[in-house]
Amino acid sequence: MNGKLTIKKISGKKDLKKFILFPFKLYKNNKYWIPPLISDEIKTLTAANPAHDFCEVAMWLVYKNNEPAGRIAGIINKRANETWNSKNVRFGWLDFIDDIAVSQLLVETVTDWGKSKGMTNICGPLGFTDMDYEGTLIEGFDQIATMSTIYNYPYYAHHLETLGFEKAADWIEYKIFIPESIPEKHKRITQIVQNKFGLEIKKYSNSKKLVADYGQAIFDLVNEAYAPLYGYVPLTQKQIDYYIKSYLPMINLKMITLITDTAGNLLGVGISIPSLAKALQKSQGRLLPFGWYHLLKALRAKNNKVLDLLIVAIKPEYQNKGINALLFSDLIPVYQQLGFEYAESNPELEINEKVQSQWEYFKTVQHKRRRAFAKKI
């Protein structure tokens, strides 16, 4: 496509705001895209995010005829590269108009930056850590996104393939319909594993006590359970403190279930929240003046039929031993009481059969797929 292209490296608050706001224009009136909270994006992309302690990041905006036409972040996660013995530059926060010249300029800029830092491969979309957005949507363009996932136009993947990228990993997502009663198989498994391993279900009614008793243990378990997953790097103590402070206090405690042994050691955790997708659309990325109201209303689950499964983590030696059944035997009645119709699984690696097997006793629809791309540079 014709038009003069220029690229500008992000520097300062004014540039960062333009970078964050670009997709708001690109997806204006798109009923499937979910805007992030602008305040959260600022925290993530600046030193407030503890991941910056071990990540290098640079961001760029492409202008076409002096109008923003694309954006990209280049990230070098030093801990991930050490963990996986790799020299990867990641790209994330990738958005662009349907113009191959724009996407090519974005990718080439991150590639050159990565090469200058000694990197030999480029991969993405990935964020600083697994807690950030990852994976280009390649199926499910007629499905609303979640607060945890990327929505993008169908042409994104075609551009990346044209630019020489190949599949590195796929994640799939499910709608998991809430049954009218706990599946009989779950009931039987629940009884067996509780008797065999002496497992206990723990619930809390006070978030400060939950944080004090198990806040650290939850994220230690996440680190242990997620360690083998694509690109995962354990959260640092500073990151754990950040996530405990930022997220645990806002979650409805009914929707958090802990599984422990008789000594109180954490073996499994399930954390879910009412979907914030439509509330974020109404807020348009801003808490003020009324965005907070829509989010608070959604969190209270009034007239909200959809929930998001944020974290399901099981201690590795207890995986495939029925703890998942115990988790959902406790959570299903909660979901029924709160009026939910289905859950969004959020991304699960397609090769992670352990995770997907936990849905075999539910009615499910696999409705989205997303992909990480990679190539040598």
Secondary structure, DSSP 8 states (H G I E B T S, - for coil): --S-EEEEE--SHHHHHHHHHHHHHHTTT-SS-----HHHHHHHHSTTSGGGGTEEEEEEEEEETTEEEEEEEEEEEHHHHHHTT--EEEEEEEEE-S-HHHHHHHHHHHHHHHHHTT--EEEES--SSTTS---EEEE-TTS---TTS----THHHHHHHHTT-EEEEEEEEEEEE--SS--HHHHHHHHHHHHHH--EEE--S-HHHHIIIIIHHHHHHHHHHHTTSTT-----HHHHHHHHHHHGGGS-GGGEEEEE-TT--EEEEEEEEE--HHHHHHHTT--TTTHHHHHHHHHTTTT--EEEEEEEEE-GGGTTTTHHHHHHHHHHHHHHHTT--EEE---EETT-HHHHGGGTTS-EEEEEEEEEEEEE-
